[in-house]
Amino acid sequence: MALLIRGGCIVDPTQGIHEVGDIWIDKGRIHRIVLPSRGDSAAAPGPKDEVIEAKGLTVIPGIVDMHVHLREPGYEYKETIATGTRAAAAGGVTTVACMANTKPANDQGAVCQFILAKAQKEGVVRVRPIGAISRGLEGAELAEIGELKESGAVAISDDGRPVADSLLMRRAMEYARTFGLPVISHCEDPHLAANGVMNEGLVSLELGLRGIPRIAEEVMVARDLLLAEWTGCRLHIAHVSSAGSVRLIREAKERGVAVTAEVTPHHLILTDEAVRRWDTNTKVNPPLRSPKDVEALHQGLADGTLDAIATDHAPHGRVDKEVEYELAAFGISGLETLLGLSLMLVHQGTLSLEDWVRKVSCNPAKILNIPGGTLKPGVPADLTIINMERSWRVDPEAFFSKGRNTPFHGWTLRGKAVMTFIGGRKVFHESEGILATTDASVCL
Amino acid sequence: MDRVAQKGWWRKDLLGIQDLSREEIEIILDTAESFKEISTREIKKVPTLRGKTIVHLFYEPSTRTRTSFEIAAKRLSADAVNISVSTSSVVKGETLLDTARNLQAMELDVLVIRHAAAGTPHMLAEVLPASVINAGDGFREHPTQALLDMLTVRERRGTLEGLRLTIVGDIAHSRVARSNIYGFRTMGAKVRVVGPATMIPVGVEELGVEVFYDLKEGIREADVIMMLRIQKERLQGAFFPSEREYARFFGLTLEALKEARPDVLIMHPGPMNRGVEIAPEVADGPYSVILDQVTNGVAVRMAVLYLLTGGARIGVAH
């Protein structure tokens, strides 16, 4: 029995496809794409075949969110692998790469294996762990990076706890290169950040909040670009937030440094003006910056300096956010708004639809060197079916994620995932909710 | 009082000076002026706020501001309760919101809050039916301090329009500086700030102030000089090298004062570090209005309590 997704607008930049057609899926894999405009003849489905009508809908390779905090093990009150992957499926995301700042930190093979085992048992989408750079994320000694890779880690990062020691970062890059792993850097000089809670500028001055200056990020972006150039390691800059960082990365790419970079939907859409409402859901690290920075991020995304859009999904419990602004936890729950928010750039004309698919799917898969990001025949059928025109209101209470911490509460977004498929299985349907958990066979 | 009532005061809370209009500031200053006389009576008490419950919730140590609020409340016959950090539930790990909800459940009318975290008064004002008065939130604002400063200058000069105010010291970490910048600018004064660049916050020019790094230049032709307290414990070594050097370049001495107008007013929100930001001869000198500030503090806080509790609206006169 095969599955036919019929009459959708298929967008797959890896094959140069952007047109209406049919997708045949067999045994969980893409079997064939039928494009009438290319003279393909549409085969009729047999009586045993399942047909999904996708007329008027857009079909893309499943979204790969390369920056997610699933919080398990250790912070299950904020999120679990079960809830986080449900949020992903509902947001049209088929693969999440999860950061190492759990408790215990994912700094050894056993933790990686635990995460993968949990994901197989309770998860809904594919989970790709990111290992720690340093033991306990303490920035002192290297974690067991070789074993992490063997256990399934696709990159290493001390996300949330930037590596302040330049020598350790150099060694980490050299060591990671040995195993062919990219290093993902959360760039923030902790001394310059100086316990700040928002962007340093006029708004922080008026609100009397300690600022995190752009240079806190840019100093470390510059350092890590130089280290990557020196060591030859593949470097990925997480959640770029400032115009200066975009410029540094653009220059490094021009000289051939092996660097890629991501940006979050919230940094593309909000500025530090949002903090004036004292909504602790606007507290995020790196902080929301100025309109000038937002403009530079849009430009960087359009000209290819920024390769990927990733959420930095950082779910928190109410107790973490319903406190004084200075005391509130950093982070935004982003998986369920990724699609709707990032499509704003397509609707505005900043990104073509193909480029958007590259940023949310093809490029992150390539950066992490994992399957996905394509609908080429033979690959597992991970795909997202989108209604580009559907308007919907963001209601955190309806989130699958335990983290209701979003500054987009009440926003009306255009574009929504209506179905999400993992290995040819429908795991999410807009009106039916979560339909299935993955099983071992589809976890690659 | 009738005049005030006619103008009408509608705000539930006093969270900062930034969002006040010139008219609103004038209402408060006029009301404060009329309250000053009460403090000179033999029996310094009027029944205006009888039956009102006021809680002073102080998460930061304070002698002057808390005492001033307490005296203001008592002179208006309100029931005032003081809660300071060491005796509160904070040590038991209760969240601020829970503390506030508990107080509200006891039917308080006004909550006066001081907190090290900016924005805390906003957070409380949003959830509490009671009036919230900001008695200092982090580096953000200290509205009653700016009001008493404005009252003090207005008494001496008749108006703030066209005056030059120079604020000297740690502007970056000062709520007093922010509130005064907003207030004096709204009232038509020109504002300068002076200090080492480490203490001048990024973007301060956008508030419409002029920045000087040289004290003598900064106070030239000034009508009012406001010296800020230097927090030695926190800042020394990081923001300036030593008290000695700070005093030398940014301390207000009789020598430096020669640059200012002969009738300049010297202010300080207290507590002073004599010999650091202000020389004793200056603090005690003829131009100093530092103790007038303290006296006016009580009047301004009486006015704010009166206006927020609806005294003007319900027409209760003292």
Contacts between the chains, C-beta under 8 A, distances in Angstrom:
chain1	res1	chain2	res2	distance
A	200	B	202	5.6
A	201	B	202	6.1
A	201	B	203	5.2
A	202	B	202	7.9
A	202	B	203	3.8
A	202	B	206	4.9
A	202	B	207	7.7
A	205	B	178	7.7
A	205	B	201	4.7
A	205	B	202	6.9
A	205	B	203	5.0
A	205	B	204	6.3
A	205	B	207	7.3
A	206	B	18	6.9
A	206	B	140	7.8
A	206	B	178	7.4
A	206	B	207	7.6
A	207	B	118	5.7
A	207	B	119	6.5
A	207	B	140	5.9
A	208	B	118	3.9
A	208	B	119	7.9
A	208	B	137	6.8
A	208	B	138	4.8
A	208	B	139	3.7
A	208	B	140	2.7
A	208	B	141	6.8
A	208	B	175	6.1
A	208	B	178	6.5
A	209	B	118	5.2
A	209	B	119	7.3
A	209	B	138	7.1
A	209	B	139	7.5
A	209	B	140	7.5
A	210	B	139	7.8
A	211	B	202	7.0
A	213	B	202	7.3
A	278	B	119	4.5
A	278	B	122	4.8
A	278	B	123	6.1
A	319	B	95	7.7
A	322	B	95	7.0
A	322	B	97	6.3
A	323	B	95	6.0
A	323	B	96	6.9
A	323	B	97	7.7
A	324	B	96	6.2
A	324	B	115	7.1
A	324	B	117	3.6
A	324	B	119	6.9
A	324	B	120	5.2
A	324	B	123	6.9
A	325	B	117	6.4
A	325	B	118	6.7
A	325	B	119	4.6
A	325	B	120	8.0
A	325	B	123	7.8
A	326	B	116	7.8
A	326	B	117	4.2
A	326	B	118	6.8
A	326	B	119	7.9
A	326	B	138	7.0
A	327	B	117	6.3
